[in-house]
Amino acid sequence: MSDLSEQTLNASEACQLLGVTPATLYSYVSRGLLMSHARDGERSKHYARDEVLRLAARRKDGRRAGHVAQQAIDWGTPVLESRITQIEDGVMRYRGRDAMALARYATLEETACVLWETADADPFAHAADIAAPAHWPVLREALRDRLPLERAMALLAAWPPMRDLAGAQWMRILAAALLDTEINKAPLHVQCRTAWGVAASFDTVLRAALVACADHELNVSAFTVRCVTSAGVGLSGALTAGLAAVSGPRHSGDTLRVRELIDAAMASGDIASGLSVRIAQADHLGFADILPGFGHPLYPEPAGDPRGRLMLDLLQQHAPELEKLEALLSIAATGRVLTGQSANVDFGLAAIEYAFDLPRGAAQTLFVLGRSAGWIAHAMEQAASGSLIRPRARYVGSFTAPI
């Protein structure tokens, strides 16, 4: 079978996918919204399947947003087109590949190459061939007791302006800042395992967690990265902006709250009682409607967030002997009964941190290091577009204020 991007549809098939009549299909062609192609020896026209699917997605978004402009967020309506990640029907895909399937075998470096569509066979091969600035050791020592994200924000902000560094190099630098290590060329999941002093048998879980977090469409941090990139900022500034965006409790900071939830549930002596107390507190700072670490608006139940499901599955497969695992699974099951929602990515990451006895903030490190691959992909895509992100505001204030 030919590659998906090379498949074509006849007019009838294209009309069916778009939900339009042949006359409307032909009008799309005449307006330049769709290209038709003639095959040798055939009079009928054919259409690239990917182009038809993209047009269908634009029409769907247009109806949802009230037939708004199709341009990126460029002096207009907040609709931004991207070819990086798709989330639909509970499935997440990186460049058309099932992200959870990819997480079961690929490294973060390989996933980054998928997200970046790089022509370089191995952009990470020489990514560690860079020396940290002279003041880094002093800053590292001063920041040693800070949470990994706080340390990384300070260290990246203090890196001298170097616009010629590539994405792979910045990921190595970020890993060193998060893990408080020297910049090195070991696989990123191995760097995490080594810094945390855990067994090599847990590599599969750490590697998959990084890949599962690599991108998540147009989330707060990715949008922030695209905004600053559109203003002409380089990767250093874009990554620093992404770190600032995830520092709040409603993004990756939710992993810290979930870890607290796990600790409280374990200390209560009765998991159901401990979770019920947290539900009664109505602590709705993150995505969770009822309980931190459960539910996600982009993933309908009963399946829920595939990232959280993957991490719990891999913990059972590759660390079944861990004494804390049974309690974690009990928290996940009890939380689902109490809320009707499945464990999400934040719970999965916090569960890895708790099960492996990792230092506080390790779950957030996995999230941020994984997500940096997506941030760089969004920065590259935005820079290539050449557009400035500048949505308009809808004024809803007073129209009759006295002069």
C-alpha positions in Angstrom: 0.0 0.0 0.0 1.3 3.5 -0.8 2.1 6.0 1.9 -0.9 7.9 3.3 0.3 11.2 1.9 0.3 9.7 -1.6 -3.3 8.2 -1.5 -5.9 9.9 -3.5 -9.7 10.0 -3.5 -12.2 10.3 -6.3 -14.8 13.0 -6.4 -17.5 10.9 -4.7 -15.1 9.9 -1.9 -14.0 13.4 -1.4 -17.6 14.7 -1.2 -18.4 12.0 1.4 -15.4 13.0 3.6 -16.3 16.7 3.3 -20.0 16.2 3.6 -20.7 18.4 0.5 -22.2 18.1 -3.0 -20.1 17.8 -6.1 -20.9 21.4 -7.0 -19.4 22.6 -3.7 -16.4 20.3 -4.2 -15.7 21.9 -7.6 -16.2 25.4 -6.0 -13.4 24.5 -3.5 -11.2 23.7 -6.5 -12.0 26.9 -8.3 -11.3 29.0 -5.2 -7.9 27.3 -4.7 -9.0 25.6 -1.4 -8.3 22.1 -3.0 -6.2 20.8 -5.8 -7.6 18.3 -8.3 -5.4 15.9 -10.2 -5.9 13.9 -13.4 -4.5 10.4 -13.7 -3.0 9.2 -17.0 -5.8 7.9 -19.3 -8.6 9.0 -17.0 -11.0 11.9 -17.4 -12.2 11.9 -13.8 -10.4 14.0 -11.2 -8.7 12.8 -8.1 -7.8 14.6 -4.8 -5.0 14.0 -2.3 -6.5 12.4 0.7 -4.4 14.5 3.2 -5.5 17.7 1.5 -9.2 16.7 1.7 -8.8 15.8 5.4 -7.1 19.1 6.1 -9.9 21.0 4.4 -12.5 18.9 6.4 -10.7 19.9 9.6 -10.7 23.6 8.7 -14.4 23.5 7.9 -15.1 21.8 11.2 -13.2 24.4 13.1 -14.9 27.1 11.1 -18.3 25.9 12.1 -17.3 25.6 15.7 -15.8 29.1 15.8 -18.6 30.8 13.8 -17.1 30.7 10.3 -14.0 32.6 11.4 -10.9 33.4 9.4 -8.7 30.4 8.5 -5.4 32.2 8.9 -3.2 31.6 11.9 -3.6 33.8 14.9 -2.4 36.8 12.9 -4.3 40.0 13.6 -7.5 38.1 13.9 -9.3 35.1 15.3 -7.6 32.6 17.6 -7.4 29.6 15.2 -3.9 28.3 14.5 -3.1 25.6 12.0 -0.5 23.0 12.8 0.9 19.8 11.3 2.5 18.6 14.5 0.0 16.9 16.8 -3.6 15.8 16.4 -5.9 14.9 19.3 -9.1 13.4 18.1 -11.5 10.7 19.4 -9.3 10.0 22.4 -6.2 9.4 20.3 -3.1 11.6 20.1 -0.9 11.4 17.0 2.6 13.0 16.4 2.8 13.8 12.6 0.1 11.1 12.0 1.7 8.4 14.2 -0.1 7.1 17.2 1.9 8.7 20.1 1.2 6.0 22.6 2.4 3.3 20.2 5.5 5.4 19.6 6.1 5.7 23.3 6.4 2.0 23.7 9.6 1.7 21.6 11.0 5.1 20.6 13.4 7.3 22.5 12.7 11.0 23.1 15.5 11.8 20.6 13.8 9.7 17.9 10.4 11.3 18.8 11.9 14.8 18.5 13.1 13.9 15.0 9.6 12.9 14.1 8.2 16.1 15.5 10.8 18.3 13.9 10.7 16.4 10.5 14.5 16.9 10.5 16.6 16.0 7.5 19.5 15.2 9.8 19.7 11.5 10.4 20.8 12.1 14.0 20.7 15.7 15.1 21.7 14.6 18.7 25.0 13.0 17.6 27.0 16.2 18.4 24.5 17.8 20.7 26.7 17.5 23.7 29.7 19.1 22.0 29.1 22.4 23.9 30.6 23.7 27.1 28.5 25.3 29.8 29.4 29.0 30.5 31.8 29.6 33.3 29.2 30.9 35.7 27.0 27.7 35.5 28.8 25.8 38.3 28.3 28.7 40.7 24.6 29.0 39.8 24.1 25.2 40.0 25.5 25.2 43.5 23.3 28.2 44.6 20.2 26.5 43.1 20.9 23.0 44.2 18.1 22.9 46.8 15.5 24.4 44.5 12.9 22.4 42.6 14.2 21.2 39.1 11.9 23.5 37.2 13.0 26.6 39.2 16.6 25.7 38.7 16.2 25.2 35.0 14.4 28.5 34.6 17.3 30.3 36.3 20.0 28.5 34.4 18.5 28.9 31.0 17.9 32.5 31.6 21.5 32.9 32.5 22.8 31.2 29.4 24.6 33.7 27.1 22.7 34.6 23.9 23.6 31.9 21.3 21.2 31.9 18.4 23.2 29.3 16.4 22.5 26.4 18.9 20.2 23.7 17.5 17.2 22.2 19.1 19.1 19.0 20.1 21.7 21.1 21.9 19.1 23.0 23.8 17.5 19.8 24.9 20.8 18.6 26.3 21.3 21.9 28.0 17.8 21.7 29.5 18.4 18.2 30.7 21.5 19.2 32.5 19.7 22.1 34.1 16.8 20.0 35.3 18.9 17.1 36.5 21.7 19.2 38.0 24.3 17.4 35.9 27.0 18.1 33.3 25.9 18.4 29.7 26.4 15.0 28.2 25.3 12.9 25.2 23.8 9.8 26.9 20.2 9.1 25.9 17.9 11.5 27.8 16.0 8.8 29.6 19.4 7.3 30.7 20.5 10.7 31.9 17.3 10.8 34.1 17.9 7.3 35.4 21.5 8.0 36.2 20.9 11.3 37.9 18.1 9.7 40.1 20.1 6.5 40.8 17.4 4.0 39.8 17.9 0.6 38.1 18.4 0.2 34.4 15.4 -2.1 34.3 13.2 1.0 34.7 14.5 2.6 31.5 11.4 1.6 29.6 9.1 3.4 31.9 11.2 6.6 32.0 11.7 6.6 28.2 8.0 6.1 27.5 7.0 8.8 29.9 9.2 11.3 28.1 7.8 10.4 24.7 4.2 10.5 26.0 4.8 14.1 27.2 6.6 15.3 24.0 3.7 17.4 22.7 0.1 18.0 23.3 -1.2 20.2 20.5 -1.8 23.9 21.3 -1.5 23.8 25.1 -0.6 26.9 27.2 3.1 26.4 27.0 3.2 25.6 23.3 1.1 28.6 22.5 3.4 30.7 24.7 6.4 29.4 22.8 4.7 30.2 19.5 3.8 33.7 20.6 7.4 34.7 21.5 8.8 32.9 18.5 6.5 34.9 16.3 8.1 38.1 17.7 11.5 36.9 16.5 12.8 35.4 19.7 15.3 32.5 19.3 15.1 29.0 20.9 16.7 30.1 24.1 14.0 32.7 24.8 11.3 30.4 23.5 12.3 27.6 25.8 12.5 30.0 28.8 9.0 31.2 28.0 7.8 27.6 27.8 9.3 26.9 31.2 7.6 30.0 32.7 4.3 28.8 31.3 4.5 25.3 32.9 5.6 26.7 36.3 2.0 27.4 37.4 -0.2 24.8 39.1 -2.6 24.5 36.1 -0.1 23.0 33.7 2.8 20.7 34.7 2.7 22.1 38.2 -0.3 19.8 38.7 2.2 16.9 39.1 3.3 18.5 42.4 -0.3 18.6 43.6 -0.9 15.0 42.6 2.2 13.9 44.5 0.8 15.6 47.6 -2.5 13.9 46.9 -0.8 10.5 46.8 1.1 11.2 50.0 -2.1 12.3 51.8 -4.0 9.3 50.6 -1.3 7.0 51.8 -1.0 8.7 55.2 -4.7 8.6 55.8 -4.8 4.9 56.3 -7.9 4.7 54.2 -7.5 5.6 50.6 -11.2 6.2 49.9 -11.5 8.4 52.9 -8.4 10.4 52.1 -9.5 11.0 48.5 -13.0 12.0 49.7 -11.5 14.6 52.0 -9.6 16.1 49.0 -12.7 16.1 46.9 -14.5 18.0 49.6 -11.8 20.7 49.5 -12.9 21.5 45.9 -9.2 22.1 45.0 -9.9 22.8 41.3 -6.7 24.5 40.1 -5.8 22.2 37.3 -7.6 20.4 34.5 -9.4 18.0 36.9 -13.0 18.8 37.5 -13.2 16.9 40.8 -9.8 15.6 41.9 -6.2 16.5 40.9 -4.8 13.8 38.6 -8.1 12.6 37.3 -9.9 13.5 34.1 -9.0 15.6 31.1 -11.3 17.6 28.9 -9.7 16.4 25.6 -10.1 12.7 26.4 -13.7 11.4 26.9 -14.4 8.7 29.5 -14.4 5.8 30.0 -11.1 5.5 28.2 -9.7 8.8 29.5 -6.2 10.2 29.1 -4.1 7.6 27.2 -0.9 9.0 28.6 -1.9 8.2 32.2 -3.2 4.8 31.1 0.1 4.0 29.4 2.3 5.0 32.4 0.3 2.8 34.8 0.3 -0.1 32.4 4.1 0.2 32.0 4.6 0.4 35.7 2.7 -2.9 36.1 4.7 -4.5 33.3 8.2 -3.4 34.2 8.1 -2.8 37.9 5.5 -5.3 39.3 7.7 -6.0 42.3 7.6 -2.5 43.7 6.0 -2.5 47.1 4.3 0.9 46.4 2.7 -0.1 43.1 -0.4 -1.9 44.6 -1.3 1.2 46.7 -0.9 3.5 43.6 -3.2 1.3 41.5 -5.7 1.3 44.4 -5.6 5.1 44.4 -6.2 5.2 40.7 -9.1 2.8 40.9 -10.6 4.5 43.9 -10.3 7.9 42.3 -12.1 6.6 39.3 -14.9 5.2 41.3 -15.3 8.5 43.3 -15.0 10.9 40.3 -16.1 8.8 37.3 -12.8 10.0 35.7 -9.6 8.1 34.8 -6.1 8.9 36.0 -4.5 11.4 33.7 -0.9 12.2 32.7 -0.2 14.1 35.9 -1.2 11.1 38.0 0.9 8.8 35.8 4.0 11.0 36.2 3.5 11.4 39.9 3.0 7.7 40.2 6.3 7.1 38.6 8.0 9.6 40.9 6.4 7.9 44.0 6.9 4.3 42.9 10.6 4.8 42.0 11.3 6.9 45.1 12.5 9.8 42.9 13.3 13.2 44.3 10.5 15.7 44.6 9.8 17.4 41.3 11.0 14.4 39.2 7.6 14.0 37.7 7.7 17.6 36.5 11.2 17.1 35.1 9.9 14.2 33.0 7.0 16.4 31.7 9.2 19.4 30.9 12.1 17.5 29.4 9.7 15.5 27.2 7.7 18.6 26.3 10.8 20.5 25.2 10.8 18.4 22.0 7.3 19.7 21.2 8.2 23.3 22.1 11.0 23.3 19.6 8.7 21.8 17.0 6.2 24.6 17.5 9.0 27.2 17.5 10.2 25.8 14.2 6.8 25.7 12.6 5.9 29.2 13.8 9.2 30.6 12.6 8.7 29.0 9.2 5.3 30.6 8.9 6.8 34.1 9.2 3.6 35.4 10.8 3.2 37.5 14.0 0.7 36.1 16.4 -1.5 39.0 17.4 -5.2 38.1 18.0 -7.7 40.9 18.5 -9.6 41.5 21.7 -13.4 41.5 21.8 -14.2 44.6 23.9 -17.0 44.0 26.5 -16.5 47.0 28.7 -18.7 50.1 29.2 -19.7 51.9 26.0 -21.2 54.9 27.8 -18.5 56.0 30.2 -18.6 59.7 30.9 -16.1 61.9 29.1 
